């Protein structure tokens, strides 16, 4: 019996976990960072919008929106799927600087801050980042093939690359 692969779509400030033979896909990665955490047959994808939930003034916040809370949630979900934390790896893409004006204001450098927050959170959890395509000033769409471990990155006007 052959299993049909489904493309599991992840929205903005969202995340999903799935298994082989499915793929995970998210679009609209401008300053957002797509974080894929995976082991042999299971992977999760988080679409991180902002670096830090503690900056939010709201009580009812979407934990999937922030690097610090989203990665924890994704790990918890992956662990319920039976993955071994020691075997997990990550690939990340996105974090572009989407505003054309130049500024030294760190608050406006959301892409760079998202990248730093994601990397710090992965490091805190001892999850090695084995590949990344971050920064720049163009939006991206990514699709992760769990079976091959390849992350396909489509960059606006720059074609497709596999990392």
Backbone as CSV, one residue per row, in Angstrom:
resi,resn,N_x,N_y,N_z,CA_x,CA_y,CA_z,C_x,C_y,C_z
1,UNK,0.852,-1.192,0.000,0.000,0.000,0.000,0.888,1.241,0.000
2,UNK,0.719,2.096,-0.968,1.527,3.317,-1.011,0.774,4.453,-0.346
3,UNK,1.522,5.216,0.398,0.919,6.358,1.059,1.060,7.561,0.148
4,UNK,-0.006,8.331,0.043,0.097,9.538,-0.774,0.605,10.678,0.079
5,UNK,1.523,11.410,-0.505,2.107,12.538,0.216,1.181,13.737,0.138
6,UNK,1.090,14.432,1.232,0.290,15.646,1.312,1.227,16.798,1.612
7,UNK,0.939,17.938,0.998,1.676,19.146,1.352,0.924,19.777,2.519
8,UNK,1.576,19.788,3.684,0.956,20.356,4.876,1.337,21.832,4.917
9,UNK,0.326,22.693,4.762,0.594,24.132,4.696,0.573,24.752,6.086
10,UNK,1.571,25.592,6.344,1.689,26.276,7.620,1.487,27.766,7.368
11,UNK,0.534,28.355,8.064,0.245,29.783,7.881,1.213,30.658,8.661
12,UNK,0.982,31.953,8.569,1.803,32.918,9.314,1.441,32.805,10.797
13,UNK,2.446,32.814,11.669,2.243,32.669,13.118,1.522,31.350,13.414
14,UNK,1.973,30.290,12.744,1.345,28.979,12.844,2.455,27.935,12.872
15,UNK,2.102,26.700,13.161,3.071,25.613,13.078,2.350,24.294,12.942
16,UNK,3.040,23.332,12.353,2.458,22.002,12.165,3.570,20.973,12.294
17,UNK,3.176,19.757,12.667,4.092,18.626,12.720,3.471,17.539,11.851
18,UNK,4.299,16.877,11.043,3.791,15.787,10.208,4.887,14.752,10.010
19,UNK,4.530,13.679,9.291,5.466,12.569,9.098,5.632,12.243,7.636
20,UNK,6.649,11.433,7.336,6.879,10.920,5.991,5.577,10.264,5.543
21,UNK,5.128,10.404,4.299,5.787,11.011,3.147,5.415,12.480,2.921
22,UNK,4.751,13.106,3.870,4.290,14.482,3.675,5.432,15.483,3.590
23,UNK,5.122,16.644,3.058,6.073,17.752,3.082,5.411,18.905,3.828
24,UNK,6.239,19.806,4.340,5.759,20.977,5.067,6.077,22.212,4.240
25,UNK,5.125,23.129,4.130,5.338,24.304,3.285,4.791,25.555,3.953
26,UNK,5.530,26.656,3.828,5.009,27.949,4.262,5.460,29.019,3.274
27,UNK,4.590,29.991,3.071,4.865,31.094,2.146,4.894,32.395,2.933
28,UNK,5.295,33.445,2.247,5.228,34.770,2.854,6.277,35.010,3.914
29,UNK,7.441,34.358,3.771,8.522,34.620,4.715,9.259,35.871,4.253
30,UNK,8.898,36.993,4.831,9.641,38.228,4.591,10.602,38.352,5.751
31,UNK,10.230,39.177,6.726,11.050,39.282,7.937,10.797,38.090,8.862
32,UNK,9.743,37.322,8.583,9.462,36.111,9.361,10.539,35.061,9.081
33,UNK,10.692,34.118,10.020,11.653,33.027,9.844,10.897,31.702,9.896
34,UNK,11.169,30.862,8.900,10.618,29.515,8.897,11.623,28.610,9.597
35,UNK,11.157,27.885,10.614,12.036,27.014,11.396,11.564,25.576,11.224
36,UNK,12.425,24.751,10.618,12.112,23.331,10.463,12.950,22.572,11.477
37,UNK,12.287,21.792,12.312,12.994,20.931,13.271,12.587,19.509,12.919
38,UNK,13.580,18.643,12.746,13.239,17.311,12.244,14.168,16.224,12.759
39,UNK,13.655,14.993,12.658,14.411,13.775,12.900,14.102,12.892,11.714
40,UNK,14.425,11.620,11.786,14.286,10.745,10.630,12.978,10.859,9.844
41,UNK,11.861,10.541,10.455,10.599,10.495,9.720,9.571,11.523,10.158
42,UNK,9.955,12.409,11.045,9.022,13.387,11.588,9.647,14.778,11.495
43,UNK,8.803,15.765,11.166,9.311,17.136,11.127,8.224,18.108,11.557
44,UNK,8.685,19.241,12.057,7.769,20.313,12.410,8.263,21.591,11.767
45,UNK,7.320,22.464,11.427,7.658,23.745,10.823,6.921,24.844,11.565
46,UNK,7.671,25.837,12.015,7.074,27.008,12.665,7.336,28.228,11.786
47,UNK,6.321,29.074,11.647,6.443,30.321,10.892,6.479,31.440,11.943
48,UNK,7.694,31.849,12.299,7.914,32.806,13.388,7.835,34.235,12.857
49,UNK,6.951,35.027,13.482,6.753,36.420,13.040,7.601,37.429,13.800
50,UNK,7.715,37.208,15.100,8.377,38.187,15.960,9.341,37.496,16.916
51,UNK,10.379,38.210,17.368,11.413,37.563,18.175,11.017,37.223,19.610
52,UNK,10.177,38.039,20.247,10.083,37.961,21.697,8.673,38.205,22.225
53,UNK,8.086,37.179,22.837,6.715,37.301,23.357,6.616,38.249,24.546
54,UNK,7.729,38.454,25.245,7.663,39.306,26.438,7.424,40.762,26.058
55,UNK,7.620,41.111,24.791,7.370,42.484,24.341,5.885,42.735,24.100
56,UNK,5.089,41.663,24.088,3.656,41.818,23.831,2.944,42.291,25.087
57,UNK,2.012,43.201,24.893,1.253,43.735,26.037,-0.018,42.914,26.286
58,UNK,-0.299,41.971,25.413,-1.550,41.224,25.525,-1.410,39.992,26.392
59,UNK,-2.474,39.642,27.100,-2.467,38.432,27.923,-2.697,37.194,27.076
60,UNK,-3.635,37.286,26.149,-3.987,36.140,25.308,-3.174,36.209,24.023
61,UNK,-1.917,35.835,24.098,-1.128,35.963,22.892,-1.009,34.640,22.167
62,UNK,-0.810,34.733,20.857,-0.612,33.550,20.029,0.844,33.123,20.193
63,UNK,1.060,32.035,20.926,2.433,31.603,21.218,3.188,31.158,19.978
64,UNK,2.459,30.867,18.904,3.110,30.416,17.674,3.726,31.580,16.893
65,UNK,3.447,32.791,17.344,3.897,33.991,16.635,5.344,34.371,16.969
66,UNK,5.827,33.963,18.133,7.102,34.448,18.656,8.165,33.352,18.698
67,UNK,9.408,33.726,18.409,10.510,32.752,18.402,10.638,32.036,19.746
68,UNK,10.578,32.791,20.835,10.836,32.180,22.154,9.776,31.157,22.552
69,UNK,8.515,31.403,22.231,7.457,30.479,22.641,7.142,29.439,21.569
70,UNK,7.257,29.819,20.309,6.916,28.926,19.206,7.812,27.690,19.160
71,UNK,9.107,27.894,19.331,10.039,26.762,19.257,9.800,25.789,20.414
72,UNK,9.505,26.319,21.601,9.164,25.441,22.726,7.922,24.599,22.413
73,UNK,6.901,25.254,21.859,5.670,24.540,21.508,5.937,23.458,20.467
74,UNK,6.726,23.812,19.468,7.040,22.863,18.403,7.794,21.652,18.962
75,UNK,8.747,21.906,19.851,9.501,20.810,20.475,8.578,19.889,21.263
76,UNK,7.676,20.485,22.021,6.734,19.713,22.830,5.903,18.799,21.918
77,UNK,5.448,19.366,20.806,4.649,18.611,19.847,5.464,17.477,19.220
78,UNK,6.700,17.770,18.852,7.569,16.750,18.254,7.834,15.619,19.241
79,UNK,8.055,15.968,20.501,8.345,14.949,21.514,7.145,14.032,21.733
80,UNK,5.921,14.567,21.577,4.742,13.700,21.706,4.657,12.734,20.524
81,UNK,5.343,13.051,19.428,5.392,12.153,18.267,6.464,11.079,18.453
82,UNK,7.186,11.135,19.559,8.172,10.098,19.856,9.578,10.360,19.334
83,UNK,9.869,11.590,18.931,11.234,11.864,18.460,12.191,11.891,19.645
84,UNK,13.448,11.643,19.359,14.469,11.759,20.403,15.100,13.131,20.265
85,UNK,15.035,13.893,21.324,15.535,15.271,21.275,16.992,15.324,20.844
86,UNK,17.772,14.334,21.250,19.206,14.325,20.925,19.454,14.142,19.425
87,UNK,18.456,13.664,18.690,18.605,13.414,17.247,18.082,14.570,16.395
88,UNK,17.437,15.557,17.015,16.824,16.637,16.255,17.847,17.561,15.616
89,UNK,17.491,18.047,14.418,18.296,19.029,13.689,17.345,20.116,13.214
90,UNK,17.915,21.251,12.824,17.065,22.337,12.344,17.619,22.941,11.059
91,UNK,16.700,23.465,10.254,17.046,24.272,9.082,16.155,25.504,9.163
92,UNK,16.723,26.655,8.833,15.934,27.885,8.922,16.089,28.711,7.649
93,UNK,15.045,29.495,7.356,15.091,30.388,6.201,14.204,31.587,6.477
94,UNK,14.568,32.721,5.883,13.760,33.928,6.041,14.555,35.013,6.741
95,UNK,13.841,35.868,7.465,14.501,36.932,8.204,15.047,38.035,7.310
96,UNK,14.336,38.290,6.214,14.800,39.337,5.290,14.533,40.721,5.875
97,UNK,15.295,41.681,5.376,15.074,43.081,5.752,14.143,43.643,4.689
98,UNK,12.858,43.779,5.035,11.848,44.070,4.019,11.558,45.560,3.818
99,UNK,12.181,46.412,4.581,11.897,47.842,4.424,13.019,48.488,3.646
100,UNK,12.677,49.285,2.647,13.701,49.828,1.760,14.486,50.980,2.386
101,UNK,13.893,51.641,3.386,14.636,52.764,3.977,15.708,52.256,4.934
102,UNK,16.795,52.966,5.005,17.888,52.592,5.905,17.645,53.235,7.262
103,UNK,17.879,52.473,8.297,17.671,52.998,9.639,18.569,52.258,10.606
104,UNK,18.998,52.947,11.634,19.784,52.291,12.671,18.891,51.811,13.803
105,UNK,17.595,52.047,13.663,16.649,51.645,14.699,16.531,50.126,14.728
106,UNK,16.987,49.511,15.825,16.953,48.055,15.961,15.529,47.493,15.911
107,UNK,14.554,48.273,16.364,13.171,47.805,16.368,12.686,47.529,14.948
108,UNK,13.241,48.229,13.970,12.809,48.045,12.597,13.513,46.864,11.933
109,UNK,14.560,46.371,12.563,15.300,45.251,11.972,14.718,43.929,12.457
110,UNK,13.427,43.768,12.171,12.702,42.593,12.660,13.314,41.303,12.124
111,UNK,13.657,41.289,10.834,14.220,40.080,10.234,15.463,39.611,10.970
112,UNK,16.405,40.523,11.184,17.649,40.190,11.870,17.380,39.751,13.312
113,UNK,16.469,40.448,13.977,16.129,40.084,15.361,15.448,38.718,15.412
114,UNK,14.618,38.411,14.410,13.986,37.089,14.357,15.038,35.989,14.191
115,UNK,15.993,36.219,13.287,17.059,35.229,13.058,17.818,34.976,14.365
116,UNK,18.221,36.054,15.024,18.993,35.928,16.276,18.195,35.207,17.351
117,UNK,16.902,35.535,17.470,16.058,34.913,18.500,15.874,33.422,18.222
118,UNK,15.664,33.068,16.952,15.496,31.664,16.573,16.781,30.885,16.853
119,UNK,17.919,31.428,16.419,19.198,30.746,16.646,19.483,30.565,18.137
120,UNK,19.183,31.591,18.932,19.418,31.514,20.385,18.548,30.433,21.013
121,UNK,17.294,30.364,20.591,16.363,29.384,21.161,16.762,27.958,20.766
122,UNK,17.204,27.780,19.528,17.640,26.450,19.095,18.900,26.044,19.859
123,UNK,19.804,26.995,20.043,21.041,26.720,20.785,20.726,26.337,22.237
124,UNK,19.805,27.077,22.836,19.377,26.805,24.215,18.855,25.366,24.345
125,UNK,18.247,24.849,23.280,17.703,23.490,23.283,18.668,22.461,22.683
126,UNK,19.912,22.888,22.448,20.939,22.004,21.869,20.521,21.363,20.551
127,UNK,19.836,22.140,19.716,19.444,21.647,18.397,20.330,22.325,17.360
128,UNK,21.191,21.531,16.687,22.098,22.135,15.707,21.360,22.617,14.458
129,UNK,21.756,23.783,13.978,21.224,24.299,12.718,22.164,23.796,11.627
130,UNK,21.675,22.889,10.793,22.530,22.260,9.795,22.539,23.005,8.462
131,UNK,21.551,23.896,8.250,21.533,24.698,7.027,20.656,25.922,7.257
132,UNK,21.031,27.016,6.603,20.194,28.213,6.713,20.320,29.079,5.470
133,UNK,19.228,29.764,5.161,19.209,30.758,4.090,18.446,31.940,4.672
134,UNK,19.189,32.878,5.237,18.549,33.971,5.973,19.081,35.335,5.528
135,UNK,18.334,36.365,5.919,18.766,37.724,5.623,18.379,38.142,4.217
136,UNK,19.131,39.087,3.692,18.818,39.621,2.374,17.606,40.540,2.435
137,UNK,16.998,40.785,1.284,15.846,41.684,1.282,14.717,41.180,0.392
138,UNK,14.660,39.844,0.184,13.600,39.274,-0.642,12.808,38.231,0.145
139,UNK,11.519,38.167,-0.174,10.649,37.188,0.467,10.949,35.775,-0.017
140,UNK,10.553,34.794,0.783,10.811,33.395,0.453,9.576,32.532,0.714
141,UNK,9.544,31.408,0.004,8.594,30.328,0.272,9.453,29.093,0.472
142,UNK,9.150,28.296,1.482,9.957,27.100,1.723,9.083,25.854,1.766
143,UNK,9.684,24.744,1.332,9.012,23.448,1.434,10.035,22.419,1.885
144,UNK,9.683,21.679,2.939,10.605,20.702,3.512,10.149,19.287,3.194
145,UNK,11.060,18.513,2.594,10.803,17.115,2.288,11.402,16.281,3.420
146,UNK,10.551,15.699,4.234,11.017,14.961,5.417,11.868,13.761,5.012
147,UNK,11.438,13.082,3.935,12.129,11.876,3.496,13.585,12.153,3.102
148,UNK,13.810,13.239,2.352,15.167,13.543,1.875,15.910,14.485,2.820
149,UNK,15.162,15.158,3.721,15.785,16.136,4.610,16.157,17.421,3.891
150,UNK,15.638,17.605,2.667,15.968,18.796,1.874,14.944,19.900,2.076
151,UNK,15.446,21.098,2.260,14.586,22.273,2.364,14.720,23.040,1.059
152,UNK,13.612,23.151,0.344,13.604,23.896,-0.909,13.223,25.332,-0.587
153,UNK,14.072,26.258,-1.000,13.833,27.674,-0.726,13.608,28.381,-2.053
154,UNK,12.405,28.942,-2.216,12.099,29.751,-3.407,12.184,31.203,-2.982
155,UNK,13.098,31.937,-3.588,13.265,33.351,-3.262,12.701,34.185,-4.409
156,UNK,11.956,35.212,-4.061,11.356,36.097,-5.059,12.406,36.560,-6.065
157,UNK,12.144,36.351,-7.337,13.019,36.745,-8.461,14.418,36.119,-8.413
158,UNK,14.634,35.090,-7.605,15.992,34.502,-7.531,15.990,32.993,-7.731
159,UNK,14.853,32.440,-8.071,14.809,31.000,-8.332,14.735,30.148,-7.079
160,UNK,15.145,28.893,-7.243,14.977,27.879,-6.194,16.339,27.331,-5.804
161,UNK,16.484,27.064,-4.510,17.732,26.468,-4.030,17.372,25.401,-3.004
162,UNK,18.213,24.400,-2.872,17.978,23.343,-1.869,19.067,23.399,-0.824
163,UNK,18.638,23.407,0.421,19.636,23.408,1.509,19.352,22.249,2.453
